[in-house]
């Protein structure tokens, strides 16, 4: 906006695009505490924050379903992870009910044990909380540049009071209707925040008890963002035989992806935002879920479509997301099974072999076309003599 309060055409188009996105509301709850004296009772090793994001048109429907679940599992009382306790069977059944509801998740997992001694984040609680606010905000705004966050009228945690202040200080300027697209709103008590309580508590439970349901894997299709703080990095053991260059390939690919994410996660350009989210999916998969598994393109398309104002299709995924990222030097492995952050030389080989199956036949057809024309013109016309095509002559044996 200029000094006269006028906006440019680019700003207008951006705000109009954001304005067309579905209206969504986030319900936030957390599990854990901010202390670092782990030798004391009730000091958690982690701090978990969960945001449950729902399309506003579906809030009433989901709240009604939660009321039905409350009757079965909580005698019509509030759903609380702490009420389930050690009963892993009951927790698994409840999670099985919640997975059928239509919502998405953004989860922050702070491993407090990973901070080095004398870190200012350990010495000053306010610094620690502010870093969590920044990490959560960057991810939430990247995924949903238009979002309302509920502040329940009955009490607000220390984290959420600070988070509301942080958003007010860092959110973008208001839109054409004199409203903020990313903002807190006051609301009556909602059942939906109880889902956030269950998810955050279940994440913590699995961390402390490996026999508890792994809710991150169970809810993988609902998770549109995971924030690990400090950042996680997959380190391979030598239990399996690995090529001497495997670790170097993985380190380079991981760095390329995370550098791009950090550089572009605050972008307002929709397609760049989708590229960031695509890379985050690959990074989360290799770190949190399965380092060897490719993510099917159909799964990626489904996830990106949930957070975009338009339907993302497979051709859009390749042409507007994967190909431009590769053009910028991001190393992405692909195969018939989808995409991944390469963790080995064999992942790169799979990508090259897949490319060759497409490019090879194309070059073969070019060769046949070239030979036919050369024969017809007694060798006087070579279609590869153009300056832009000379590099391909070597492929056909010309030196």
C-alpha positions in Angstrom: 0.0 0.0 0.0 1.4 3.4 -1.0 1.5 6.7 0.9 -2.0 7.5 -0.3 -3.5 4.3 1.0 -3.8 2.8 -2.5 -2.9 -0.8 -3.3 -1.2 -2.1 -6.4 -2.9 -4.5 -8.9 -0.6 -7.3 -7.6 -1.7 -6.6 -4.0 -5.3 -6.5 -5.1 -5.1 -9.9 -6.9 -3.3 -11.5 -4.0 -5.9 -10.4 -1.5 -8.7 -11.4 -3.8 -7.1 -14.9 -4.2 -6.7 -15.3 -0.4 -10.3 -14.0 0.0 -11.6 -16.8 -2.1 -10.1 -19.5 0.1 -12.5 -21.5 2.3 -13.2 -20.0 5.7 -11.5 -22.2 8.3 -11.1 -22.0 12.0 -8.3 -23.5 14.2 -8.9 -24.9 17.7 -5.7 -25.1 19.7 -4.7 -27.1 22.8 -1.4 -28.2 24.3 0.2 -30.9 26.5 3.3 -30.6 28.7 5.0 -27.7 30.5 7.9 -25.3 30.1 10.2 -26.6 32.9 13.6 -28.1 32.2 14.2 -29.7 35.6 13.6 -33.2 34.4 14.6 -34.7 37.7 11.5 -33.2 39.3 8.1 -34.9 39.2 5.6 -33.9 36.5 8.2 -32.0 34.4 7.5 -33.2 30.8 10.3 -34.1 28.4 8.3 -32.5 25.5 5.9 -29.7 24.9 3.2 -30.5 22.3 0.8 -28.0 20.6 -2.0 -29.2 18.4 -4.1 -27.1 16.1 -7.3 -28.7 14.7 -8.4 -26.9 11.5 -12.0 -27.2 10.3 -13.9 -25.8 7.4 -16.5 -23.4 9.0 -19.3 -25.1 7.1 -18.6 -28.3 8.9 -18.2 -27.1 12.5 -21.7 -27.8 13.6 -21.7 -31.3 12.1 -18.4 -32.3 13.7 -19.5 -30.9 17.1 -22.6 -33.0 17.0 -20.5 -36.1 16.2 -18.2 -35.3 19.1 -21.2 -35.1 21.4 -22.1 -38.7 20.4 -18.6 -39.8 21.0 -18.6 -38.2 24.4 -21.7 -40.2 25.4 -19.9 -43.5 24.5 -16.4 -42.9 25.9 -16.8 -40.2 28.5 -20.4 -40.4 29.9 -21.3 -37.2 28.1 -18.4 -35.4 29.8 -15.5 -33.5 28.3 -13.0 -35.5 26.2 -9.6 -35.3 28.0 -6.5 -37.3 27.2 -5.7 -37.3 30.9 -9.0 -39.1 31.6 -7.8 -42.0 29.4 -4.5 -42.4 31.2 -2.8 -45.8 30.7 -5.8 -47.4 29.0 -4.2 -47.8 25.5 -7.1 -49.9 24.2 -9.6 -47.2 25.1 -7.4 -44.6 23.5 -7.0 -46.6 20.3 -10.8 -47.0 20.0 -11.4 -43.3 20.6 -8.8 -42.4 17.9 -10.6 -44.8 15.6 -13.7 -42.7 16.0 -12.0 -39.4 15.6 -10.2 -40.4 12.4 -13.6 -40.4 10.6 -14.2 -36.7 11.3 -13.3 -34.1 8.7 -10.5 -32.0 10.0 -6.8 -31.3 9.4 -3.9 -31.0 11.9 -0.9 -28.9 12.5 1.3 -30.3 15.3 4.3 -28.7 17.1 6.6 -31.1 19.0 9.3 -29.5 21.1 11.8 -31.9 22.6 13.1 -30.0 25.6 15.8 -32.5 26.2 17.5 -31.5 23.0 18.5 -28.0 24.1 22.1 -27.8 25.2 23.0 -26.7 28.7 23.1 -22.9 29.3 21.0 -22.3 26.2 19.1 -19.0 26.7 16.0 -21.0 25.7 16.5 -23.0 28.9 17.4 -20.1 31.1 14.6 -17.8 30.0 11.1 -19.3 29.6 9.8 -16.3 27.7 12.5 -16.9 25.0 11.5 -20.5 24.7 7.8 -19.7 24.4 8.5 -17.0 21.8 10.5 -19.4 19.7 7.5 -21.8 19.8 5.2 -19.0 18.8 7.4 -18.2 15.8 7.7 -21.8 14.6 4.0 -22.5 14.9 3.0 -19.2 13.3 5.3 -19.7 10.3 3.8 -23.1 9.6 0.2 -22.2 10.2 0.4 -19.1 8.0 2.2 -21.0 5.2 -0.5 -23.6 5.1 -3.5 -21.3 5.8 -2.9 -17.6 5.0 -6.6 -17.2 5.7 -7.5 -18.6 9.1 -9.4 -17.7 12.3 -8.1 -19.0 15.6 -10.5 -19.6 18.4 -10.0 -18.0 21.8 -12.4 -19.8 24.2 -14.1 -17.5 26.7 -13.4 -19.8 29.6 -9.7 -19.4 30.3 -6.7 -19.3 28.0 -3.3 -20.9 28.7 -0.1 -19.0 29.1 1.1 -20.2 25.6 -2.1 -19.1 23.8 -2.2 -15.7 25.5 1.4 -15.1 24.2 0.5 -16.6 20.8 -2.4 -14.3 20.3 -0.1 -11.3 21.0 2.5 -12.7 18.6 0.0 -13.0 15.8 -1.3 -9.5 16.3 2.3 -8.2 16.0 3.3 -10.3 13.0 0.2 -10.9 10.9 0.0 -9.2 7.4 -1.9 -6.0 7.0 -5.7 -6.1 6.9 -7.6 -7.0 3.7 -9.9 -5.0 1.4 -12.8 -5.4 3.9 -10.7 -4.0 6.7 -10.3 -7.4 8.3 -7.3 -9.6 9.1 -7.2 -12.9 7.1 -5.1 -14.5 9.9 -6.5 -13.5 13.3 -7.9 -14.6 16.7 -11.6 -14.5 17.4 -13.6 -14.8 20.6 -15.8 -17.8 20.7 -18.0 -19.8 23.1 -16.6 -23.1 24.5 -16.4 -25.6 21.6 -16.2 -29.3 21.5 -13.6 -29.1 18.8 -10.8 -28.0 21.1 -11.2 -31.3 22.8 -9.9 -33.1 19.7 -6.8 -31.0 20.0 -6.5 -32.1 23.6 -6.8 -35.8 22.7 -4.3 -35.5 19.8 -1.7 -33.5 21.8 -2.0 -35.9 24.8 -1.8 -38.9 22.6 1.4 -37.7 20.9 2.9 -37.2 24.3 1.6 -40.6 25.4 3.3 -42.4 22.5 6.6 -40.6 23.2 6.6 -41.8 26.8 5.0 -45.2 26.1 5.8 -46.9 22.8 2.9 -49.4 23.3 0.4 -46.5 23.1 -1.1 -45.8 19.7 1.2 -43.9 17.3 -1.3 -41.2 16.5 1.1 -39.5 14.1 1.1 -42.5 11.8 -2.6 -43.1 12.3 -3.5 -39.5 11.5 -0.9 -39.1 8.8 -3.5 -38.3 6.1 -4.9 -35.5 8.3 -1.5 -33.8 9.2 -0.8 -30.9 6.9 2.2 -29.7 9.0 4.5 -30.9 11.7 6.9 -28.5 13.5 9.8 -30.2 15.2 11.8 -28.0 17.5 14.8 -28.3 17.4 14.7 -29.4 13.8 15.1 -33.2 13.4 17.6 -34.8 11.1 17.6 -38.5 10.2 20.9 -40.1 11.1 21.4 -43.6 9.7 22.9 -46.4 11.6 25.3 -48.9 10.1 22.9 -51.8 10.7 22.4 -52.3 7.0 25.0 -52.1 4.3 25.1 -48.8 2.6 26.9 -47.3 -0.4 29.8 -45.0 0.6 28.0 -42.1 -1.0 24.5 -42.7 0.4 24.9 -40.4 3.4 26.4 -37.6 1.2 23.4 -37.9 -1.2 20.9 -37.7 1.7 22.7 -34.8 3.4 22.8 -32.8 0.2 19.1 -33.5 -0.7 18.0 -32.7 2.9 19.9 -29.4 3.0 18.6 -28.3 -0.4 15.0 -29.0 0.6 15.2 -27.4 4.1 17.0 -24.3 2.8 14.3 -23.8 0.2 11.6 -24.1 2.9 13.3 -21.6 5.2 13.8 -19.2 2.4 10.2 -19.3 1.0 7.9 -20.4 3.8 6.6 -16.8 4.2 5.9 -16.3 0.5 2.4 -15.0 -0.4 2.7 -16.5 -3.9 0.3 -19.5 -3.9 2.4 -21.8 -6.1 5.5 -21.2 -4.1 3.6 -21.9 -0.9 2.5 -25.2 -2.4 6.1 -26.0 -3.3 7.1 -25.4 0.3 4.3 -27.6 1.6 5.2 -30.3 -0.9 8.8 -30.3 0.4 7.7 -30.3 3.9 5.6 -33.4 3.3 8.7 -35.1 1.9 10.9 -34.0 4.8 8.2 -35.1 7.4 7.9 -38.4 5.7 11.6 -39.2 5.7 12.1 -38.0 9.3 8.9 -39.0 11.1 7.4 -41.9 9.2 9.4 -44.1 6.7 12.7 -43.0 5.3 12.6 -45.6 2.5 9.1 -45.1 1.4 7.9 -43.0 -1.6 4.8 -40.9 -1.2 2.3 -41.7 -3.9 1.5 -38.7 -6.1 -2.3 -39.3 -5.5 -1.7 -38.8 -1.7 0.3 -35.6 -2.3 -2.4 -34.2 -4.6 -5.1 -35.0 -2.1 -3.2 -33.2 0.7 -2.3 -30.1 -1.3 -5.9 -29.9 -2.6 -7.1 -29.6 1.0 -5.1 -26.4 1.5 -5.3 -24.8 -1.9 -8.2 -22.7 -3.2 -8.2 -24.9 -6.3 -8.0 -28.6 -7.0 -4.4 -29.8 -7.5 -4.0 -32.5 -10.2 -1.1 -34.8 -11.0 -0.1 -32.8 -14.1 -0.1 -29.6 -12.0 2.0 -31.3 -9.3 4.7 -32.2 -11.8 4.7 -29.2 -14.1 4.2 -26.4 -11.4 5.7 -27.9 -8.3 8.2 -30.8 -8.9 9.8 -29.6 -12.2 10.4 -26.0 -11.0 11.9 -27.2 -7.8 14.3 -29.5 -9.7 15.1 -26.5 -11.9 16.2 -24.6 -8.8 18.5 -27.4 -7.8 16.3 -29.3 -5.3 17.1 -33.0 -5.4 13.8 -35.0 -5.4 13.7 -38.7 -6.0 10.8 -40.2 -7.9 9.6 -43.5 -9.2 6.3 -45.3 -10.1 5.7 -45.2 -6.3 5.8 -41.4 -6.0 8.3 -38.9 -4.6 10.7 -38.7 -1.7 13.8 -37.1 -0.3 16.5 -39.4 -1.6 18.3 -41.3 1.2 20.6 -43.4 -1.0 22.2 -43.6 -4.4 19.6 -46.2 -5.4 16.9 -43.6 -4.9 18.6 -41.3 -7.4 19.0 -44.3 -9.8 15.3 -45.0 -9.5 14.6 -41.4 -10.5 17.1 -41.6 -13.5 15.6 -44.9 -14.6 12.1 -43.5 -14.5 13.2 -40.5 -16.5 15.0 -42.7 -19.1 11.8 -44.7 -19.7 10.2 -41.4 -20.8 13.1 -39.6 -22.4 14.7 -42.6 -24.1 11.7 -43.4 -26.4 11.4 -39.7 -27.3 15.0 -39.4 -28.3 14.7 -42.6 -30.3 11.8 -41.1 -32.2 13.8 -37.9 -32.9 16.6 -40.1 -34.2 14.3 -41.9 -36.6 12.8 -38.6 -37.8 16.2 -37.2 -38.3 17.5 -40.2 -40.3 14.4 -40.2 -42.5 14.8 -36.5 -43.4 18.6 -36.9 -43.9 18.0 -39.8 -46.3 15.3 -38.0 -48.2 17.5 -34.9 -48.7 20.7 -37.0 -49.4 22.2 -35.8 -46.1 21.9 -32.1 -47.0 19.3 -31.4 -44.2 20.1 -32.3 -40.6 17.4 -31.1 -38.2 20.0 -31.1 -35.3 22.2 -28.5 -36.9 20.4 -25.7 -35.2 22.5 -24.1 -32.5 20.1 -25.0 -29.7 20.1 -28.7 -30.8 23.8 -29.3 -31.4 24.3 -30.8 -28.0 22.0 -33.7 -28.9 24.1 -34.8 -31.9 26.6 -36.4 -29.5 23.8 -38.7 -28.2 23.3 -40.0 -31.7 27.0 -40.7 -32.2 28.1 -37.5 -33.9 31.3 -35.9 -32.6 
